Amino acid sequence: MPSTRPVPSAAGFVAWTIAAAFGFAAWIRSELPTTLETDMPTPLEVNLSGQWNTFWSTLKQAVPSLPTVLGMLALIMVVCAIVMWVWGKRRNIRAGDNQILLGALAVGALFAAPDIVLPILLTIIDGVANFAIRLAGNVVN
């Protein structure tokens, strides 16, 4: 037996969705404060390395064995990469491809010494970002 219910059209569904979206937007606008504070402080210095040190020290206190586990993972990763690289050189498989070895060494260094490697990288990023902030401040003023 055929159904007697009308089948909704795609145009009706789209119209209903748009009306619902506009109604939701109007409700959100009514809930927002009428004036927004514009005296928010502008960051004048970036300190990613300091934030990383705070985060890492908190994480090490919460999980004291984390540096040891990361060091073991780094050792296993680097040893496997070196063995694969030597085996590939011996069999002449991807003889000039050192990308896997270099990637494993980089990740291994990151895992083995997160107290040293990440703060150095973040300090470089801090310097570039702070330079850009000062440069933009000088251009604006």
PyMOL commands that place a pseudoatom at each C-alpha (Angstrom):
pseudoatom trace, name=CA, resn=MET, resi=1, chain=A, elem=C, hetatm=0, pos=[0.000, 0.000, 0.000]
pseudoatom trace, name=CA, resn=PRO, resi=2, chain=A, elem=C, hetatm=0, pos=[1.361, 3.383, -0.880]
pseudoatom trace, name=CA, resn=SER, resi=3, chain=A, elem=C, hetatm=0, pos=[1.980, 5.866, 1.878]
pseudoatom trace, name=CA, resn=THR, resi=4, chain=A, elem=C, hetatm=0, pos=[-0.384, 8.801, 2.156]
pseudoatom trace, name=CA, resn=ARG, resi=5, chain=A, elem=C, hetatm=0, pos=[2.145, 11.032, 3.921]
pseudoatom trace, name=CA, resn=PRO, resi=6, chain=A, elem=C, hetatm=0, pos=[3.545, 13.835, 1.785]
pseudoatom trace, name=CA, resn=VAL, resi=7, chain=A, elem=C, hetatm=0, pos=[7.238, 13.555, 0.973]
pseudoatom trace, name=CA, resn=PRO, resi=8, chain=A, elem=C, hetatm=0, pos=[9.189, 16.650, 2.109]
pseudoatom trace, name=CA, resn=SER, resi=9, chain=A, elem=C, hetatm=0, pos=[10.946, 18.462, -0.677]
pseudoatom trace, name=CA, resn=ALA, resi=10, chain=A, elem=C, hetatm=0, pos=[14.618, 19.417, -0.637]
pseudoatom trace, name=CA, resn=ALA, resi=11, chain=A, elem=C, hetatm=0, pos=[13.724, 23.086, -1.089]
pseudoatom trace, name=CA, resn=GLY, resi=12, chain=A, elem=C, hetatm=0, pos=[11.427, 22.974, 1.947]
pseudoatom trace, name=CA, resn=PHE, resi=13, chain=A, elem=C, hetatm=0, pos=[14.166, 21.360, 4.022]
pseudoatom trace, name=CA, resn=VAL, resi=14, chain=A, elem=C, hetatm=0, pos=[16.700, 23.998, 2.948]
pseudoatom trace, name=CA, resn=ALA, resi=15, chain=A, elem=C, hetatm=0, pos=[14.238, 26.806, 3.735]
pseudoatom trace, name=CA, resn=TRP, resi=16, chain=A, elem=C, hetatm=0, pos=[13.516, 25.313, 7.164]
pseudoatom trace, name=CA, resn=THR, resi=17, chain=A, elem=C, hetatm=0, pos=[17.273, 24.951, 7.901]
pseudoatom trace, name=CA, resn=ILE, resi=18, chain=A, elem=C, hetatm=0, pos=[17.986, 28.560, 6.919]
pseudoatom trace, name=CA, resn=ALA, resi=19, chain=A, elem=C, hetatm=0, pos=[15.090, 29.848, 9.033]
pseudoatom trace, name=CA, resn=ALA, resi=20, chain=A, elem=C, hetatm=0, pos=[16.318, 27.818, 12.014]
pseudoatom trace, name=CA, resn=ALA, resi=21, chain=A, elem=C, hetatm=0, pos=[19.849, 29.147, 11.575]
pseudoatom trace, name=CA, resn=PHE, resi=22, chain=A, elem=C, hetatm=0, pos=[18.650, 32.751, 11.467]
pseudoatom trace, name=CA, resn=GLY, resi=23, chain=A, elem=C, hetatm=0, pos=[16.473, 32.182, 14.525]
pseudoatom trace, name=CA, resn=PHE, resi=24, chain=A, elem=C, hetatm=0, pos=[19.440, 30.697, 16.400]
pseudoatom trace, name=CA, resn=ALA, resi=25, chain=A, elem=C, hetatm=0, pos=[21.658, 33.626, 15.382]
pseudoatom trace, name=CA, resn=ALA, resi=26, chain=A, elem=C, hetatm=0, pos=[19.031, 36.102, 16.610]
pseudoatom trace, name=CA, resn=TRP, resi=27, chain=A, elem=C, hetatm=0, pos=[18.798, 34.262, 19.926]
pseudoatom trace, name=CA, resn=ILE, resi=28, chain=A, elem=C, hetatm=0, pos=[22.592, 34.301, 20.330]
pseudoatom trace, name=CA, resn=ARG, resi=29, chain=A, elem=C, hetatm=0, pos=[22.671, 38.041, 19.554]
pseudoatom trace, name=CA, resn=SER, resi=30, chain=A, elem=C, hetatm=0, pos=[20.045, 38.677, 22.222]
pseudoatom trace, name=CA, resn=GLU, resi=31, chain=A, elem=C, hetatm=0, pos=[22.118, 36.768, 24.794]
pseudoatom trace, name=CA, resn=LEU, resi=32, chain=A, elem=C, hetatm=0, pos=[25.337, 38.697, 24.118]
pseudoatom trace, name=CA, resn=PRO, resi=33, chain=A, elem=C, hetatm=0, pos=[26.163, 41.764, 26.189]
pseudoatom trace, name=CA, resn=THR, resi=34, chain=A, elem=C, hetatm=0, pos=[25.361, 45.021, 24.445]
pseudoatom trace, name=CA, resn=THR, resi=35, chain=A, elem=C, hetatm=0, pos=[28.835, 46.500, 24.952]
pseudoatom trace, name=CA, resn=LEU, resi=36, chain=A, elem=C, hetatm=0, pos=[32.066, 44.635, 24.602]
pseudoatom trace, name=CA, resn=GLU, resi=37, chain=A, elem=C, hetatm=0, pos=[35.120, 45.560, 26.624]
pseudoatom trace, name=CA, resn=THR, resi=38, chain=A, elem=C, hetatm=0, pos=[37.899, 46.734, 24.338]
pseudoatom trace, name=CA, resn=ASP, resi=39, chain=A, elem=C, hetatm=0, pos=[40.529, 47.372, 26.990]
pseudoatom trace, name=CA, resn=MET, resi=40, chain=A, elem=C, hetatm=0, pos=[41.896, 43.847, 26.811]
pseudoatom trace, name=CA, resn=PRO, resi=41, chain=A, elem=C, hetatm=0, pos=[45.683, 43.762, 27.136]
pseudoatom trace, name=CA, resn=THR, resi=42, chain=A, elem=C, hetatm=0, pos=[47.659, 43.141, 23.987]
pseudoatom trace, name=CA, resn=PRO, resi=43, chain=A, elem=C, hetatm=0, pos=[50.414, 40.562, 24.373]
pseudoatom trace, name=CA, resn=LEU, resi=44, chain=A, elem=C, hetatm=0, pos=[53.741, 42.321, 24.086]
pseudoatom trace, name=CA, resn=GLU, resi=45, chain=A, elem=C, hetatm=0, pos=[55.929, 39.281, 24.584]
pseudoatom trace, name=CA, resn=VAL, resi=46, chain=A, elem=C, hetatm=0, pos=[55.717, 35.633, 23.628]
pseudoatom trace, name=CA, resn=ASN, resi=47, chain=A, elem=C, hetatm=0, pos=[57.068, 33.101, 26.127]
pseudoatom trace, name=CA, resn=LEU, resi=48, chain=A, elem=C, hetatm=0, pos=[56.443, 29.650, 24.703]
pseudoatom trace, name=CA, resn=SER, resi=49, chain=A, elem=C, hetatm=0, pos=[59.560, 28.115, 26.258]
pseudoatom trace, name=CA, resn=GLY, resi=50, chain=A, elem=C, hetatm=0, pos=[58.526, 29.236, 29.742]
pseudoatom trace, name=CA, resn=GLN, resi=51, chain=A, elem=C, hetatm=0, pos=[55.073, 27.746, 29.240]
pseudoatom trace, name=CA, resn=TRP, resi=52, chain=A, elem=C, hetatm=0, pos=[56.618, 24.502, 28.003]
pseudoatom trace, name=CA, resn=ASN, resi=53, chain=A, elem=C, hetatm=0, pos=[58.871, 24.319, 31.080]
pseudoatom trace, name=CA, resn=THR, resi=54, chain=A, elem=C, hetatm=0, pos=[55.844, 24.776, 33.345]
pseudoatom trace, name=CA, resn=PHE, resi=55, chain=A, elem=C, hetatm=0, pos=[53.843, 22.145, 31.458]
pseudoatom trace, name=CA, resn=TRP, resi=56, chain=A, elem=C, hetatm=0, pos=[56.727, 19.649, 31.337]
pseudoatom trace, name=CA, resn=SER, resi=57, chain=A, elem=C, hetatm=0, pos=[57.576, 19.997, 35.031]
pseudoatom trace, name=CA, resn=THR, resi=58, chain=A, elem=C, hetatm=0, pos=[53.906, 19.442, 35.935]
pseudoatom trace, name=CA, resn=LEU, resi=59, chain=A, elem=C, hetatm=0, pos=[53.734, 16.422, 33.656]
pseudoatom trace, name=CA, resn=LYS, resi=60, chain=A, elem=C, hetatm=0, pos=[56.943, 14.956, 35.122]
pseudoatom trace, name=CA, resn=GLN, resi=61, chain=A, elem=C, hetatm=0, pos=[55.568, 15.380, 38.634]
pseudoatom trace, name=CA, resn=ALA, resi=62, chain=A, elem=C, hetatm=0, pos=[52.316, 13.660, 37.661]
pseudoatom trace, name=CA, resn=VAL, resi=63, chain=A, elem=C, hetatm=0, pos=[54.045, 10.775, 35.823]
pseudoatom trace, name=CA, resn=PRO, resi=64, chain=A, elem=C, hetatm=0, pos=[57.571, 10.408, 37.253]
pseudoatom trace, name=CA, resn=SER, resi=65, chain=A, elem=C, hetatm=0, pos=[58.519, 7.544, 34.908]
pseudoatom trace, name=CA, resn=LEU, resi=66, chain=A, elem=C, hetatm=0, pos=[57.605, 9.453, 31.732]
pseudoatom trace, name=CA, resn=PRO, resi=67, chain=A, elem=C, hetatm=0, pos=[61.162, 10.671, 30.899]
pseudoatom trace, name=CA, resn=THR, resi=68, chain=A, elem=C, hetatm=0, pos=[62.494, 7.129, 31.319]
pseudoatom trace, name=CA, resn=VAL, resi=69, chain=A, elem=C, hetatm=0, pos=[59.807, 5.628, 29.089]
pseudoatom trace, name=CA, resn=LEU, resi=70, chain=A, elem=C, hetatm=0, pos=[60.360, 8.310, 26.436]
pseudoatom trace, name=CA, resn=GLY, resi=71, chain=A, elem=C, hetatm=0, pos=[64.108, 7.674, 26.595]
pseudoatom trace, name=CA, resn=MET, resi=72, chain=A, elem=C, hetatm=0, pos=[63.561, 3.950, 26.063]
pseudoatom trace, name=CA, resn=LEU, resi=73, chain=A, elem=C, hetatm=0, pos=[61.241, 4.616, 23.123]
pseudoatom trace, name=CA, resn=ALA, resi=74, chain=A, elem=C, hetatm=0, pos=[63.844, 6.969, 21.642]
pseudoatom trace, name=CA, resn=LEU, resi=75, chain=A, elem=C, hetatm=0, pos=[66.561, 4.336, 21.991]
pseudoatom trace, name=CA, resn=ILE, resi=76, chain=A, elem=C, hetatm=0, pos=[64.435, 1.627, 20.365]
pseudoatom trace, name=CA, resn=MET, resi=77, chain=A, elem=C, hetatm=0, pos=[63.388, 3.974, 17.550]
pseudoatom trace, name=CA, resn=VAL, resi=78, chain=A, elem=C, hetatm=0, pos=[66.925, 5.114, 16.759]
pseudoatom trace, name=CA, resn=VAL, resi=79, chain=A, elem=C, hetatm=0, pos=[68.394, 1.603, 16.919]
pseudoatom trace, name=CA, resn=CYS, resi=80, chain=A, elem=C, hetatm=0, pos=[65.660, 0.266, 14.603]
pseudoatom trace, name=CA, resn=ALA, resi=81, chain=A, elem=C, hetatm=0, pos=[66.204, 3.143, 12.170]
pseudoatom trace, name=CA, resn=ILE, resi=82, chain=A, elem=C, hetatm=0, pos=[69.974, 2.584, 12.108]
pseudoatom trace, name=CA, resn=VAL, resi=83, chain=A, elem=C, hetatm=0, pos=[69.537, -1.172, 11.595]
pseudoatom trace, name=CA, resn=MET, resi=84, chain=A, elem=C, hetatm=0, pos=[67.048, -0.565, 8.761]
pseudoatom trace, name=CA, resn=TRP, resi=85, chain=A, elem=C, hetatm=0, pos=[69.395, 1.998, 7.195]
pseudoatom trace, name=CA, resn=VAL, resi=86, chain=A, elem=C, hetatm=0, pos=[72.415, -0.338, 7.376]
pseudoatom trace, name=CA, resn=TRP, resi=87, chain=A, elem=C, hetatm=0, pos=[70.345, -3.244, 6.042]
pseudoatom trace, name=CA, resn=GLY, resi=88, chain=A, elem=C, hetatm=0, pos=[69.091, -1.070, 3.168]
pseudoatom trace, name=CA, resn=LYS, resi=89, chain=A, elem=C, hetatm=0, pos=[72.646, 0.016, 2.349]
pseudoatom trace, name=CA, resn=ARG, resi=90, chain=A, elem=C, hetatm=0, pos=[73.838, -3.604, 2.423]
pseudoatom trace, name=CA, resn=ARG, resi=91, chain=A, elem=C, hetatm=0, pos=[71.020, -4.800, 0.139]
pseudoatom trace, name=CA, resn=ASN, resi=92, chain=A, elem=C, hetatm=0, pos=[71.141, -1.620, -1.979]
pseudoatom trace, name=CA, resn=ILE, resi=93, chain=A, elem=C, hetatm=0, pos=[67.489, -0.901, -1.155]
pseudoatom trace, name=CA, resn=ARG, resi=94, chain=A, elem=C, hetatm=0, pos=[66.871, 2.842, -1.097]
pseudoatom trace, name=CA, resn=ALA, resi=95, chain=A, elem=C, hetatm=0, pos=[70.619, 3.336, -0.926]
pseudoatom trace, name=CA, resn=GLY, resi=96, chain=A, elem=C, hetatm=0, pos=[70.495, 7.145, -0.969]
pseudoatom trace, name=CA, resn=ASP, resi=97, chain=A, elem=C, hetatm=0, pos=[67.403, 7.525, 1.198]
pseudoatom trace, name=CA, resn=ASN, resi=98, chain=A, elem=C, hetatm=0, pos=[68.510, 8.917, 4.553]
pseudoatom trace, name=CA, resn=GLN, resi=99, chain=A, elem=C, hetatm=0, pos=[65.211, 10.614, 5.312]
pseudoatom trace, name=CA, resn=ILE, resi=100, chain=A, elem=C, hetatm=0, pos=[63.911, 7.809, 7.549]
pseudoatom trace, name=CA, resn=LEU, resi=101, chain=A, elem=C, hetatm=0, pos=[67.146, 7.785, 9.534]
pseudoatom trace, name=CA, resn=LEU, resi=102, chain=A, elem=C, hetatm=0, pos=[67.191, 11.566, 9.974]
pseudoatom trace, name=CA, resn=GLY, resi=103, chain=A, elem=C, hetatm=0, pos=[63.511, 11.613, 10.977]
pseudoatom trace, name=CA, resn=ALA, resi=104, chain=A, elem=C, hetatm=0, pos=[64.065, 8.880, 13.545]
pseudoatom trace, name=CA, resn=LEU, resi=105, chain=A, elem=C, hetatm=0, pos=[67.102, 10.714, 14.927]
pseudoatom trace, name=CA, resn=ALA, resi=106, chain=A, elem=C, hetatm=0, pos=[65.119, 13.952, 15.243]
pseudoatom trace, name=CA, resn=VAL, resi=107, chain=A, elem=C, hetatm=0, pos=[62.170, 12.291, 16.984]
pseudoatom trace, name=CA, resn=GLY, resi=108, chain=A, elem=C, hetatm=0, pos=[64.566, 10.251, 19.123]
pseudoatom trace, name=CA, resn=ALA, resi=109, chain=A, elem=C, hetatm=0, pos=[66.356, 13.415, 20.222]
pseudoatom trace, name=CA, resn=LEU, resi=110, chain=A, elem=C, hetatm=0, pos=[63.014, 15.002, 21.032]
pseudoatom trace, name=CA, resn=PHE, resi=111, chain=A, elem=C, hetatm=0, pos=[61.923, 11.982, 23.075]
pseudoatom trace, name=CA, resn=ALA, resi=112, chain=A, elem=C, hetatm=0, pos=[65.283, 11.508, 24.789]
pseudoatom trace, name=CA, resn=ALA, resi=113, chain=A, elem=C, hetatm=0, pos=[65.785, 15.124, 25.857]
pseudoatom trace, name=CA, resn=PRO, resi=114, chain=A, elem=C, hetatm=0, pos=[62.504, 17.063, 25.958]
pseudoatom trace, name=CA, resn=ASP, resi=115, chain=A, elem=C, hetatm=0, pos=[64.028, 19.242, 28.698]
pseudoatom trace, name=CA, resn=ILE, resi=116, chain=A, elem=C, hetatm=0, pos=[66.626, 20.522, 26.217]
pseudoatom trace, name=CA, resn=VAL, resi=117, chain=A, elem=C, hetatm=0, pos=[65.408, 20.161, 22.630]
pseudoatom trace, name=CA, resn=LEU, resi=118, chain=A, elem=C, hetatm=0, pos=[61.939, 21.708, 22.905]
pseudoatom trace, name=CA, resn=PRO, resi=119, chain=A, elem=C, hetatm=0, pos=[63.021, 24.752, 24.970]
pseudoatom trace, name=CA, resn=ILE, resi=120, chain=A, elem=C, hetatm=0, pos=[65.734, 25.503, 22.395]
pseudoatom trace, name=CA, resn=LEU, resi=121, chain=A, elem=C, hetatm=0, pos=[63.244, 25.299, 19.503]
pseudoatom trace, name=CA, resn=LEU, resi=122, chain=A, elem=C, hetatm=0, pos=[60.629, 27.303, 21.404]
pseudoatom trace, name=CA, resn=THR, resi=123, chain=A, elem=C, hetatm=0, pos=[63.186, 29.952, 22.360]
pseudoatom trace, name=CA, resn=ILE, resi=124, chain=A, elem=C, hetatm=0, pos=[63.981, 30.420, 18.671]
pseudoatom trace, name=CA, resn=ILE, resi=125, chain=A, elem=C, hetatm=0, pos=[60.261, 30.735, 17.899]
pseudoatom trace, name=CA, resn=ASP, resi=126, chain=A, elem=C, hetatm=0, pos=[59.909, 33.163, 20.850]
pseudoatom trace, name=CA, resn=GLY, resi=127, chain=A, elem=C, hetatm=0, pos=[62.673, 35.335, 19.433]
pseudoatom trace, name=CA, resn=VAL, resi=128, chain=A, elem=C, hetatm=0, pos=[61.129, 35.456, 15.957]
pseudoatom trace, name=CA, resn=ALA, resi=129, chain=A, elem=C, hetatm=0, pos=[57.643, 36.179, 17.325]
pseudoatom trace, name=CA, resn=ASN, resi=130, chain=A, elem=C, hetatm=0, pos=[58.892, 38.867, 19.729]
pseudoatom trace, name=CA, resn=PHE, resi=131, chain=A, elem=C, hetatm=0, pos=[60.879, 40.478, 16.908]
pseudoatom trace, name=CA, resn=ALA, resi=132, chain=A, elem=C, hetatm=0, pos=[57.734, 40.546, 14.744]
pseudoatom trace, name=CA, resn=ILE, resi=133, chain=A, elem=C, hetatm=0, pos=[55.683, 42.010, 17.614]
pseudoatom trace, name=CA, resn=ARG, resi=134, chain=A, elem=C, hetatm=0, pos=[58.249, 44.764, 18.234]
pseudoatom trace, name=CA, resn=LEU, resi=135, chain=A, elem=C, hetatm=0, pos=[58.523, 45.470, 14.516]
pseudoatom trace, name=CA, resn=ALA, resi=136, chain=A, elem=C, hetatm=0, pos=[54.747, 45.709, 14.168]
pseudoatom trace, name=CA, resn=GLY, resi=137, chain=A, elem=C, hetatm=0, pos=[54.609, 47.967, 17.256]
pseudoatom trace, name=CA, resn=ASN, resi=138, chain=A, elem=C, hetatm=0, pos=[57.203, 50.290, 15.743]
pseudoatom trace, name=CA, resn=VAL, resi=139, chain=A, elem=C, hetatm=0, pos=[55.316, 50.412, 12.434]
pseudoatom trace, name=CA, resn=VAL, resi=140, chain=A, elem=C, hetatm=0, pos=[52.023, 51.211, 14.160]
pseudoatom trace, name=CA, resn=ASN, resi=141, chain=A, elem=C, hetatm=0, pos=[53.548, 53.873, 16.392]
for i in range(1, 141): cmd.bond("trace and resi %d" % i, "trace and resi %d" % (i + 1))
show_as sticks, trace
zoom trace
